[in-house]
Amino acid sequence: MTFSEKVWNEGLPRLYAEKYRLDFSEAKKIVLEEYARVGDEHVEWYDLEYWFKRFGLSNPEGLLEAYRGFIQLFSWVIGCLDAFSATTILDFLK
């Protein structure tokens, strides 16, 4: 959750604060209110590009890259990826 928390609750509000010359706490309040206004039952809530357009920001890839160091894999992920890469669609249809 650290990566997600950093991107949505720190990075995006910080960019908003910089663009609109607000202090971070005010920008975060505005951004979180906008998230709530859309609501997590709508697909837009999960779409970073949607929020960048909505807030008039650019470079969502740069935001993700800035927090790349916070990505952590679960211990079982590599084994699953290896298993899936060795599996074909025909194996799933059996």
Backbone bond lengths (Angstrom), bond angles and torsions (degrees), N, CA, C in turn:
res aa  C-N    CA-C-N  psi(-1)  N-CA   C-N-CA  omega(-1)  CA-C   N-CA-C  phi
1 M - - - 1.454 - - 1.529 112.31 -
2 T 1.305 117.76 -19.63 1.457 119.49 -176.31 1.525 111.92 -57.67
3 F 1.334 117.50 -47.38 1.458 120.72 -179.69 1.527 110.48 -58.98
4 S 1.302 116.61 -49.18 1.460 121.56 -179.69 1.525 111.29 -60.60
5 E 1.313 116.74 -46.82 1.468 120.84 178.62 1.522 111.41 -59.08
6 K 1.321 115.93 -43.80 1.467 120.50 -179.25 1.529 111.36 -63.17
7 V 1.327 116.81 -45.94 1.466 120.67 -177.88 1.524 111.05 -64.50
8 W 1.351 116.53 -53.25 1.460 120.94 -172.12 1.521 113.98 -78.97
9 N 1.327 117.77 -36.53 1.469 120.37 -172.19 1.518 114.48 -106.20
10 E 1.316 116.39 -6.15 1.458 119.95 176.18 1.529 111.37 -123.64
11 G 1.327 115.68 -57.13 1.459 120.04 -174.23 1.517 114.41 -64.04
12 L 1.312 116.74 -51.63 1.468 120.32 -178.98 1.532 111.50 -63.63
13 P 1.326 119.18 -46.13 1.468 118.33 175.73 1.535 113.04 -62.07
14 R 1.334 117.21 -34.72 1.472 119.78 179.39 1.531 110.41 -65.51
15 L 1.325 116.63 -42.95 1.467 119.62 177.03 1.528 111.26 -63.61
16 Y 1.322 116.22 -39.65 1.461 121.36 177.17 1.537 109.91 -61.70
17 A 1.321 115.94 -44.40 1.471 121.15 179.17 1.528 111.00 -60.53
18 E 1.325 115.91 -43.52 1.471 119.55 -179.97 1.519 111.34 -64.94
19 K 1.324 116.84 -44.59 1.467 120.28 -177.56 1.524 111.96 -64.04
20 Y 1.334 116.48 -43.41 1.457 120.58 -174.03 1.525 113.36 -102.12
21 R 1.334 115.27 10.98 1.480 122.25 175.23 1.524 112.22 53.49
22 L 1.332 114.49 52.55 1.463 122.03 177.50 1.515 108.53 -114.65
23 D 1.327 116.46 159.93 1.455 116.49 171.67 1.531 107.70 -75.80
24 F 1.320 115.24 159.00 1.455 120.18 -172.40 1.524 112.51 -58.71
25 S 1.320 118.12 -43.08 1.471 119.80 -176.17 1.530 111.44 -64.00
26 E 1.310 117.91 -38.45 1.464 120.82 178.10 1.530 110.46 -68.33
27 A 1.324 116.40 -43.30 1.463 120.17 178.65 1.524 110.75 -62.89
28 K 1.315 116.95 -42.44 1.465 120.15 179.86 1.523 110.62 -62.75
29 K 1.313 117.04 -40.64 1.465 121.11 178.31 1.533 109.99 -60.03
30 I 1.308 117.03 -46.11 1.473 121.75 -179.91 1.522 110.58 -63.14
31 V 1.315 116.69 -47.67 1.463 121.01 -178.06 1.526 110.75 -62.14
32 L 1.326 117.31 -46.09 1.468 120.29 -179.87 1.529 111.38 -64.41
33 E 1.327 117.21 -35.67 1.468 120.35 175.73 1.530 111.11 -64.21
34 E 1.325 115.94 -38.80 1.468 119.56 177.71 1.527 111.18 -67.46
35 Y 1.332 116.81 -40.67 1.469 119.38 174.88 1.528 109.24 -56.06
36 A 1.326 116.60 -47.71 1.466 121.24 -178.06 1.529 111.55 -64.11
37 R 1.314 116.21 -36.57 1.465 120.27 -179.78 1.540 110.88 -62.36
38 V 1.326 117.26 -39.93 1.462 120.91 178.41 1.526 109.76 -75.35
39 G 1.316 116.80 -45.21 1.463 121.53 177.51 1.512 113.91 83.43
40 D 1.324 115.28 144.53 1.460 120.60 -175.25 1.525 114.23 -74.78
41 E 1.326 117.14 -0.45 1.466 119.29 175.24 1.533 111.66 -85.06
42 H 1.316 117.18 -6.31 1.463 122.33 178.01 1.525 110.03 -105.16
43 V 1.313 116.69 140.54 1.458 122.18 -177.04 1.538 111.82 -61.08
44 E 1.312 117.46 -30.39 1.473 120.71 -179.98 1.523 111.97 -59.56
45 W 1.307 116.75 -30.97 1.468 121.57 -178.11 1.522 111.16 -57.23
46 Y 1.319 117.22 -30.26 1.463 123.43 -176.47 1.528 113.26 -96.52
47 D 1.312 118.23 0.36 1.465 123.20 -171.23 1.533 110.25 -103.16
48 L 1.320 116.06 104.02 1.459 121.10 -177.60 1.528 111.91 -59.95
49 E 1.323 116.95 -39.37 1.462 119.53 179.18 1.540 111.46 -63.39
50 Y 1.317 116.69 -36.83 1.472 120.60 175.66 1.530 110.20 -57.27
51 W 1.321 116.64 -46.51 1.468 120.22 -177.69 1.518 111.67 -68.24
52 F 1.322 117.31 -36.84 1.455 119.63 177.46 1.526 110.11 -62.62
53 K 1.322 117.13 -42.62 1.471 120.16 177.27 1.524 110.47 -66.11
54 R 1.306 117.08 -44.85 1.467 121.54 -177.96 1.529 111.57 -60.04
55 F 1.333 116.21 -39.09 1.457 120.73 -178.05 1.524 113.46 -92.63
56 G 1.334 117.18 0.94 1.459 120.36 179.17 1.516 113.43 69.91
57 L 1.318 116.65 33.72 1.461 122.12 -178.95 1.518 109.78 -104.14
58 S 1.329 115.95 166.57 1.457 120.23 176.90 1.522 110.03 -131.94
59 N 1.318 115.34 160.59 1.453 124.10 173.57 1.536 114.86 70.25
60 P 1.325 118.15 61.06 1.465 119.41 175.14 1.527 112.43 -62.24
61 E 1.336 117.09 -29.41 1.462 120.34 178.53 1.531 110.61 -63.32
62 G 1.322 116.43 -37.09 1.464 120.50 178.15 1.524 111.83 -64.01
63 L 1.321 115.93 -38.33 1.468 119.61 177.39 1.523 109.95 -64.20
64 L 1.313 117.00 -46.47 1.470 120.15 179.67 1.524 110.67 -61.90
65 E 1.304 116.29 -41.33 1.467 120.64 179.31 1.526 111.45 -63.62
66 A 1.321 116.71 -37.33 1.464 120.68 -178.89 1.524 112.41 -61.61
67 Y 1.316 116.95 -28.49 1.465 121.10 -177.80 1.529 112.75 -108.67
68 R 1.303 116.29 12.83 1.457 121.37 -178.38 1.529 112.68 -54.04
69 G 1.297 117.33 -36.45 1.458 122.22 -178.38 1.523 113.90 -64.53
70 F 1.313 117.58 -12.26 1.466 121.34 179.92 1.534 113.06 -93.95
71 I 1.334 117.07 -1.52 1.462 119.96 178.16 1.520 108.80 -75.07
72 Q 1.314 115.12 130.86 1.460 121.13 176.69 1.519 108.96 -129.96
73 L 1.308 115.48 135.26 1.458 120.68 177.90 1.517 109.99 -92.15
74 F 1.311 115.70 143.14 1.455 119.82 170.06 1.526 107.38 -69.09
75 S 1.307 117.40 149.40 1.463 121.74 -174.82 1.530 112.92 -59.22
76 W 1.301 118.57 -27.94 1.456 122.19 -175.75 1.537 113.73 -88.07
77 V 1.330 118.25 -6.31 1.464 121.11 -173.57 1.527 112.76 -63.24
78 I 1.323 117.88 -46.87 1.465 120.96 -176.40 1.523 110.47 -60.50
79 G 1.334 117.59 -43.49 1.460 120.93 178.07 1.522 111.88 -60.72
80 C 1.323 116.68 -40.44 1.471 120.58 177.96 1.514 111.20 -65.57
81 L 1.306 116.71 -43.62 1.466 119.74 179.41 1.524 110.71 -62.59
82 D 1.332 116.45 -41.60 1.466 119.90 176.88 1.523 110.95 -60.76
83 A 1.330 116.49 -44.56 1.468 120.80 -179.91 1.524 111.05 -64.13
84 F 1.324 117.24 -42.94 1.462 120.57 -179.90 1.525 111.87 -67.16
85 S 1.318 116.95 -35.95 1.465 119.34 -178.61 1.522 111.28 -69.23
86 A 1.319 116.90 -23.88 1.463 120.92 178.95 1.524 111.70 -89.40
87 T 1.312 117.23 -2.12 1.460 122.61 -176.28 1.519 109.87 -104.93
88 T 1.314 115.99 141.13 1.458 119.78 176.11 1.524 109.38 -104.23
89 I 1.286 116.50 169.02 1.461 121.54 178.20 1.530 111.13 -60.19
90 L 1.313 115.75 -31.44 1.471 119.90 178.98 1.529 110.85 -64.74
91 D 1.319 117.69 -33.57 1.458 120.61 177.46 1.533 110.60 -64.33
92 F 1.305 117.70 -35.62 1.466 121.46 179.52 1.534 111.78 -72.02
93 L 1.334 116.82 -27.05 1.453 120.70 -177.25 1.525 113.15 -82.60
94 K 1.301 117.03 -10.32 1.474 120.80 -179.62 1.497 111.73 -72.19
